[in-house]
Amino acid sequence: MSRERIVSGKPLTPEEENWSVSLRPQALSEFIGQKGVVEKLSISLAAAKKREEPLEHLLLYGPPGLGKTTLANIIAKEMESKIFTTSGPALERSADLMGILTNLNAGDILFIDEIHRLPTIVEEFLYPAMEDFKIDFVVDKGAYAKTLNVPLKQFTLVGATTRAGFLSAPLRERFGLSYHLDFYETEDLNKIVQRSAKLLSVELNLEACREVAKRARGTPRIANRLLRRVRDYAEVKTGGQITPQSATDALKIEGIDEFGLDELDKKYIRVILLHHEGGPVGVESIAATLNEEAETLKEVVEPYLLKIGLISRTRMGRKVNEAMLKDFKIENGTSQKLQKELF
């Protein structure tokens, strides 16, 4: 059973994604956080513009909600180019990709989200397009089959993925640039929340802003989503005034504690503590106990728990770092109170 979680880095609805577009920075100079990536990318963009060449093919990878799509759109604006957006699952046949590639002009950006989910036949069709800016298209069948060599204009492929390990080596090696986006520091999230609040004409002081930022799990998309919930709560409960207390109360209703953990995170940890003595245990076993999909746990629960040190991945499976439990106010599995909360 896959569930929608307010602390998921993925878009929950198309409406939310459309809403968040208005909050995205439009230039690299406006982009907050990811300093190393921004600095390297700014140098690559400046060099490409100086040489009047398209940017090298670029791979952006990291957890969802950190700004991969935003950076792709910024690159298009910085290069004064058009951007064409698609996703791995949407490209089922090589013909789907051919129509896009043949319509690209020199310097255009092709952005493929979830590029790790490209079908093998489409991925192999992409190789000569990336390397030699041409595609080989087979017409007819059997003895009448002919291969047409179609030249392409030089374009830039920007690929985004949350699962870089799922990319094949031949595809990964064809990207000239490869940048990893990591979770954001709380101070950067503070700035992002302040910027979003200004764009939304929402008034909140620095302390209220910090209450939102520290619960955002290092993810701008979650920070903006939480800000929206806090704004709605304040409009109904406090006449639109957002105070640190109203922000805390709003997020408490959503089931998010001061560390950004929700009930699924805590149940995940408690299952390892109560059922498996702290681990190690395989993720499939945890998923079966929680009645969740293992992929959901891998993609939207574990990355943040690993980042903050609450769990470790070992060869034998997942293990809770019990020394960290007190820091995050999670009790161990011997507590009767904890068992009562869980069951």
C-alpha positions as CSV (number, residue, x, y, z in Angstrom):
1,M,0.0,0.0,0.0
2,S,1.6,3.2,-1.2
3,R,0.5,6.3,0.7
4,E,0.8,10.1,0.1
5,R,2.9,11.7,2.9
6,I,3.2,15.4,3.5
7,V,7.0,14.8,4.1
8,S,7.5,13.0,0.8
9,G,9.9,14.8,-1.5
10,K,7.7,13.9,-4.5
11,P,4.9,16.0,-5.8
12,L,1.6,14.8,-4.2
13,T,-0.7,16.2,-7.0
14,P,-0.3,17.9,-10.4
15,E,-2.1,20.9,-8.9
16,E,0.6,21.2,-6.2
17,E,3.4,20.9,-8.8
18,N,1.8,23.7,-10.9
19,W,1.6,25.8,-7.7
20,S,5.2,25.2,-6.8
21,V,6.4,26.3,-10.2
22,S,5.6,29.9,-9.3
23,L,8.0,29.7,-6.3
24,R,11.0,28.4,-8.3
25,P,14.0,30.6,-8.8
26,Q,14.4,31.8,-12.4
27,A,18.2,32.4,-12.5
28,L,21.2,30.7,-11.0
29,S,22.0,33.7,-8.9
30,E,18.6,33.3,-7.2
31,F,19.1,29.6,-6.5
32,I,19.6,29.0,-2.7
33,G,21.8,26.1,-1.4
34,Q,23.8,23.5,-3.3
35,K,26.8,25.9,-3.3
36,G,29.2,23.4,-4.8
37,V,26.9,22.4,-7.7
38,V,25.9,26.0,-8.4
39,E,29.5,27.1,-8.5
40,K,30.6,24.3,-10.9
41,L,27.5,24.8,-13.1
42,S,28.0,28.5,-13.3
43,I,31.6,28.0,-14.6
44,S,30.4,25.4,-17.2
45,L,27.6,27.6,-18.4
46,A,29.9,30.6,-18.7
47,A,32.5,28.6,-20.6
48,A,29.9,27.2,-23.0
49,K,28.4,30.6,-23.7
50,K,31.9,32.0,-24.3
51,R,32.7,29.3,-26.8
52,E,29.1,29.7,-28.3
53,E,28.6,26.0,-27.8
54,P,25.8,24.0,-26.2
55,L,26.4,22.9,-22.6
56,E,27.7,19.3,-22.2
57,H,25.2,16.6,-21.4
58,L,24.4,16.9,-17.7
59,L,23.2,14.3,-15.2
60,L,21.6,15.5,-11.9
61,Y,20.9,12.9,-9.2
62,G,19.7,12.9,-5.7
63,P,16.6,12.5,-3.6
64,P,13.3,14.0,-4.9
65,G,12.4,17.6,-4.2
66,L,15.9,19.1,-4.2
67,G,15.8,21.2,-7.3
68,K,16.7,19.0,-10.3
69,T,13.9,20.2,-12.5
70,T,14.4,23.8,-11.3
71,L,18.1,23.7,-12.3
72,A,17.2,22.2,-15.8
73,N,14.9,25.2,-16.4
74,I,17.5,27.7,-15.1
75,I,20.0,26.2,-17.5
76,A,17.7,26.7,-20.4
77,K,17.1,30.4,-19.4
78,E,20.9,31.0,-18.8
79,M,21.7,29.5,-22.3
80,E,18.7,31.4,-23.8
81,S,17.4,28.1,-25.2
82,K,14.1,26.3,-25.3
83,I,13.6,23.3,-23.0
84,F,11.6,20.2,-23.9
85,T,10.5,18.1,-20.9
86,T,9.6,14.4,-20.8
87,S,10.2,11.5,-18.5
88,G,11.7,8.0,-18.7
89,P,8.3,6.1,-18.3
90,A,6.7,8.3,-21.0
91,L,9.2,7.2,-23.6
92,E,8.0,3.6,-24.3
93,R,9.3,3.3,-27.9
94,S,12.2,4.7,-29.9
95,A,9.7,6.4,-32.2
96,D,8.5,8.5,-29.1
97,L,12.0,9.8,-28.7
98,M,12.7,10.3,-32.4
99,G,9.9,12.9,-32.8
100,I,11.4,14.9,-29.9
101,L,15.0,14.7,-31.1
102,T,14.3,15.7,-34.7
103,N,12.4,18.9,-33.5
104,L,15.3,20.1,-31.4
105,N,17.2,23.2,-32.6
106,A,20.9,23.9,-31.9
107,G,21.4,24.6,-28.2
108,D,18.0,23.4,-27.1
109,I,17.7,21.5,-23.8
110,L,16.0,18.1,-23.6
111,F,15.2,17.3,-20.0
112,I,14.4,13.7,-19.1
113,D,13.1,13.2,-15.6
114,E,13.4,9.7,-14.0
115,I,15.9,8.8,-16.7
116,H,16.8,5.6,-14.9
117,R,13.3,4.3,-16.0
118,L,14.1,4.5,-19.7
119,P,13.3,1.2,-21.5
120,T,16.5,-0.4,-22.8
121,I,15.5,-0.1,-26.4
122,V,15.0,3.7,-26.0
123,E,18.2,4.1,-24.1
124,E,20.2,2.4,-26.8
125,F,18.5,4.6,-29.4
126,L,19.7,7.6,-27.4
127,Y,23.4,6.7,-27.5
128,P,24.3,7.9,-31.0
129,A,22.2,11.0,-30.5
130,M,24.2,12.0,-27.4
131,E,27.6,11.1,-28.9
132,D,27.4,11.9,-32.6
133,F,24.2,13.9,-32.8
134,K,22.6,11.5,-35.2
135,I,20.1,8.7,-35.0
136,D,19.8,5.4,-36.9
137,F,16.2,4.6,-37.8
138,V,15.2,1.3,-39.3
139,V,12.3,1.2,-41.8
140,D,10.6,-1.9,-43.2
141,K,11.5,-5.4,-42.0
142,G,13.4,-8.5,-43.0
143,A,15.1,-8.4,-46.4
144,Y,13.6,-5.0,-47.1
145,A,14.9,-3.4,-43.9
146,K,16.8,-0.2,-44.4
147,T,18.7,2.0,-41.9
148,L,18.2,5.7,-42.3
149,N,20.8,7.9,-40.8
150,V,19.2,11.1,-39.5
151,P,21.5,14.0,-38.5
152,L,20.5,16.1,-35.4
153,K,21.3,19.6,-34.3
154,Q,23.6,19.9,-31.3
155,F,21.5,19.8,-28.2
156,T,22.0,19.3,-24.5
157,L,20.5,16.4,-22.6
158,V,19.8,17.0,-19.0
159,G,18.9,13.8,-17.2
160,A,17.5,13.7,-13.6
161,T,17.2,10.6,-11.4
162,T,16.7,9.7,-7.8
163,R,18.3,6.3,-8.4
164,A,21.7,6.9,-10.0
165,G,22.7,3.3,-9.2
166,F,20.0,2.1,-11.6
167,L,21.6,3.9,-14.6
168,S,23.4,1.6,-17.0
169,A,27.2,2.3,-17.2
170,P,27.0,3.1,-21.0
171,L,24.4,5.8,-20.4
172,R,26.1,7.2,-17.3
173,E,29.4,7.5,-19.2
174,R,27.9,9.6,-22.0
175,F,27.2,12.5,-19.6
176,G,30.0,15.0,-19.6
177,L,28.8,16.6,-16.3
178,S,27.4,14.8,-13.3
179,Y,26.3,16.6,-10.1
180,H,24.8,15.2,-6.9
181,L,22.2,17.2,-5.1
182,D,22.2,16.6,-1.3
183,F,19.8,17.5,1.4
184,Y,19.8,21.2,2.3
185,E,21.1,22.7,5.6
186,T,18.4,24.3,7.8
187,E,19.8,27.8,7.2
188,D,19.4,27.5,3.5
189,L,15.8,26.2,4.0
190,N,15.2,29.3,6.2
191,K,16.1,31.5,3.3
192,I,13.9,29.4,0.9
193,V,10.9,29.6,3.2
194,Q,11.4,33.4,3.6
195,R,11.6,33.8,-0.2
196,S,8.5,31.7,-0.7
197,A,6.6,33.5,2.0
198,K,7.4,36.9,0.3
199,L,6.2,35.6,-3.1
200,L,3.0,34.3,-1.4
201,S,2.5,37.6,0.5
202,V,2.6,35.6,3.8
203,E,4.0,37.3,6.9
204,L,6.0,35.3,9.3
205,N,8.9,36.1,11.6
206,L,12.3,34.4,11.6
207,E,11.4,32.1,14.5
208,A,8.2,30.8,12.8
209,C,10.2,30.4,9.6
210,R,12.7,28.3,11.5
211,E,9.9,26.0,12.8
212,V,8.9,25.3,9.2
213,A,12.5,24.9,7.9
214,K,13.7,22.4,10.6
215,R,10.8,20.1,9.9
216,A,11.3,20.1,6.1
217,R,13.7,17.1,6.0
218,G,16.4,19.1,4.1
219,T,14.0,19.4,1.1
220,P,12.8,22.7,-0.5
221,R,9.6,21.0,-1.9
222,I,8.6,19.9,1.6
223,A,9.4,23.3,3.0
224,N,7.1,25.0,0.6
225,R,4.4,22.4,1.2
226,L,4.6,22.9,5.0
227,L,4.5,26.7,4.5
228,R,1.3,26.3,2.6
229,R,-0.2,24.2,5.5
230,V,0.9,26.7,8.1
231,R,-0.6,29.6,6.1
232,D,-3.9,27.7,5.8
233,Y,-4.0,27.0,9.5
234,A,-3.2,30.6,10.4
235,E,-6.0,31.9,8.2
236,V,-8.5,29.7,9.9
237,K,-7.3,29.7,13.5
238,T,-5.3,32.9,14.2
239,G,-6.7,35.4,11.7
240,G,-3.8,35.0,9.3
241,Q,-1.1,35.8,11.9
242,I,1.7,33.2,11.8
243,T,3.5,32.9,15.1
244,P,6.1,30.2,16.1
245,Q,3.3,28.6,18.2
246,S,0.8,28.6,15.4
247,A,3.4,27.1,13.0
248,T,4.2,24.4,15.6
249,D,0.4,23.7,16.1
250,A,-0.2,23.5,12.4
251,L,2.5,21.0,11.8
252,K,1.6,19.0,14.9
253,I,-1.8,18.4,13.3
254,E,-0.1,17.1,10.3
255,G,1.8,14.6,12.5
256,I,5.3,16.0,12.0
257,D,7.6,16.4,14.9
258,E,10.4,19.0,15.4
259,F,12.8,16.8,13.5
260,G,10.6,16.3,10.4
261,L,9.7,12.7,11.4
262,D,6.1,11.5,10.8
263,E,4.4,8.4,12.1
264,L,5.6,6.2,9.3
265,D,9.2,7.1,10.1
266,K,8.7,6.2,13.7
267,K,6.8,3.0,12.9
268,Y,9.7,2.0,10.6
269,I,12.1,2.4,13.5
270,R,9.9,0.8,16.1
271,V,9.4,-2.3,13.9
272,I,13.2,-2.8,13.8
273,L,13.4,-2.3,17.5
274,L,10.4,-4.3,18.6
275,H,10.3,-7.1,16.1
276,H,14.0,-7.5,15.2
277,E,15.9,-6.3,18.3
278,G,17.3,-3.3,16.6
279,G,18.4,-5.2,13.4
280,P,19.9,-5.9,11.1
281,V,16.8,-6.9,9.1
282,G,15.9,-6.8,5.4
283,V,13.8,-4.0,4.0
284,E,11.3,-6.6,2.6
285,S,10.6,-7.8,6.1
286,I,10.0,-4.3,7.4
287,A,7.7,-3.5,4.4
288,A,5.6,-6.7,5.1
289,T,5.2,-5.7,8.7
290,L,4.2,-2.2,7.9
291,N,2.0,-3.2,4.9
292,E,4.0,-0.8,2.8
293,E,5.8,-1.3,-0.5
294,A,9.6,-1.9,-0.1
295,E,10.3,0.7,-2.9
296,T,8.3,3.3,-0.9
297,L,10.5,2.7,2.1
298,K,13.7,2.8,0.0
299,E,12.8,6.0,-1.8
300,V,10.9,8.2,0.7
301,V,11.6,6.9,4.2
302,E,15.2,5.6,4.3
303,P,17.2,8.4,2.7
304,Y,16.4,11.0,5.4
305,L,16.8,8.4,8.2
306,L,20.2,7.5,6.8
307,K,21.1,11.2,6.5
308,I,20.4,12.0,10.1
309,G,22.0,8.8,11.3
310,L,19.0,7.0,12.8
311,I,19.5,3.9,10.7
312,S,22.4,2.2,8.9
313,R,22.5,-0.1,5.9
314,T,24.6,-3.1,6.4
315,R,25.2,-6.2,4.3
316,M,22.8,-8.1,6.6
317,G,20.1,-5.4,6.3
318,R,18.8,-2.3,8.1
319,K,20.0,-1.5,11.7
320,V,18.8,1.2,14.1
321,N,21.6,3.3,15.6
322,E,20.2,3.1,19.2
323,A,22.7,5.7,20.4
324,M,20.8,8.3,18.3
325,L,17.3,7.5,19.7
326,K,17.5,9.9,22.6
327,D,18.7,12.8,20.4
328,F,15.5,12.3,18.3
329,K,13.3,11.6,21.3
330,I,12.4,8.1,20.2
331,E,12.2,5.5,22.9
332,N,13.6,2.0,22.6
333,G,11.6,-1.2,22.2
334,T,11.6,-2.1,25.8
335,S,9.2,0.7,26.8
336,Q,5.6,-0.2,27.6
337,K,4.6,3.3,26.6
338,L,6.2,2.8,23.2
339,Q,4.4,-0.5,22.6
340,K,1.1,1.2,23.5
341,E,1.8,4.0,21.0
342,L,2.6,1.4,18.3
343,F,-0.2,-1.0,18.9
